[in-house]
């Protein structure tokens, strides 16, 4: 029960960190407006810090879920499911972020060859591409699938 809660909290923390990582992209036009070098370093450092923390929380959640499967003697199940990077449409939220990721990347490519490259819409498209790619990897991966398994085992043990 405690493993499930801590794994779920780690996944939520990873989502928040990935969102904040992508949100730093939305603040980039401020560096052009105020032309302060310290703001550039702050945004760049924040981007990498939140990306690193998101990955750390993802690995923590993954480790907790994998440990749970090993205790349940279901460790072989872990290798039966592909990693999130190569999985597509494993759930409805994952499918939404998969489509959003493809559309935003397509928008960035098209926008870079048109007059949009100097507008704020490009920052929004890059934000959407970065966040939806992180969510694509997280939502299509093993961790979320087996977190649901942990939830079912937890519910059945209470009954």
N, C-alpha and C positions, 0 to 999 in steps of 0.2 A: 504494500500500500504506500509506504513511504518512498519506495523507488519510483512508483508511477508518478506521484506528485512532484518529486524532484526532477524527473525526466521531463514532465510536462512544463514545469517552470523553466527549465533550461531551453526548451523549444520556444517558449514565449519570449524569453530573453533574447534568443537568437533572432527571432522575427523583429523585435524592437531594434536591436543593433543593426540589422540589415536595412531597416527603414531609415534609421538615422544616418547610416552610411550613404544611402542614396539621397537623402535630404540635403546632405552637404553640397551635392551637385546643384540643387536649386538655389543655394546661397552664392554660387560663383559669380553671378552678375554684380554682386555687391563689391567684389574685388576690383571690377572694372570701374565702378562708379567712384569708390573712395580712394583707390590707388594706394592702399596701405599694405606694405610688405608683411606686416605682422598678421593681417587678416588672411592673406594668402597662405602663410605657414599654418595658421590656426585651422583653416578649412582643410588643407591638405593633411595635416596631422590627424584631424578629426575623422576624415574619410578612412585613413588607414587604421586608426585605432578602432573604429566601429566595425570595419571589415574583419579585423583580427578578433575582436570580442565575439562577433557573430559566429565566426568559425569555431572559436573555442567553445562557446555554448552549444553549438551543433555537435561537436565531438563529445562533449560531456553527456549530452542527451543520448547520443548514439551508444556510448559506453555503458550507460545505465540500462538501456534497453537490451543491449547485447548480454550484459551480465544477468539480467532477468531471464533471458532465453536460455542461458547456460544452466541456471539454477533449475529451470523447468524441464531440463533435458531436451530442449528444442533448439540447440545451437546450430544444427544443420539447416534449420529454416532461414537463418540469417543469410546464408549464401544463395538461397533460392530466389531471392528478390534482387533485381538489378539496382545499382546505385542511382541516385536521383538525377544525375547528369544525363544519363542515357534513357531514363524512363519518361514516358509521355502519357498524360491523361489518366493517371492512376486513380483519380477521384475528381469530383466536380470542381472543387477549388483549384486543384492542380491543373485541370484542363483550362480553366479561366486564365490562370497565370501563364500557361504555355502559349495560349493564343495571344494574350497581351504582350508577352515577351517577343514573339515573332512579329507582331504588328508594330511594336515600338522600335525594334531594330530595323525593320523595313522603313519606318518613318524617318529614322535617323539617316539611313542611307539615301533615301530620296531627298530629304531636307538638306543634306550636305551638298547636293548638286543643284539646288534651287536657291531662291532668294531667302529662304527660311534660315539659312545658316547664321545670319546675324540677328535673329530674333530670339526672344525668350522661349518660344515654343521648342526650340532645339534642346534647351536645358530640361524642359519638362519631359521630352521624349527620351533623353538620356537617363533622367531619373527613373522613368517607367521601365526602361530597358534594364537598368541595373537592379532595381528592386524586384521586378518580375522574374529576372534570371535567378536571383537568389532564392526566391520563393519556388520557382520551378525545381531547383535542385533539392530544396528542403521538403516540399510537398510530395514529390514523386519518389522520394527515397525510402529506404528501409526503416528509418527511425519512426516516421509517422505511422507506417503500416503496423509495426509491432508495438507501438504505443497504444494503438487500438486493441491489440491482443492483450496487452497488460491491463487495459481497462476492463475487458470482458472477464479475464481471470479474477481481477479484483472484485467485480460485481458478483461473480459466481461463488467466491469464497465467503462473501457476506451473507449469502442466502442459506 
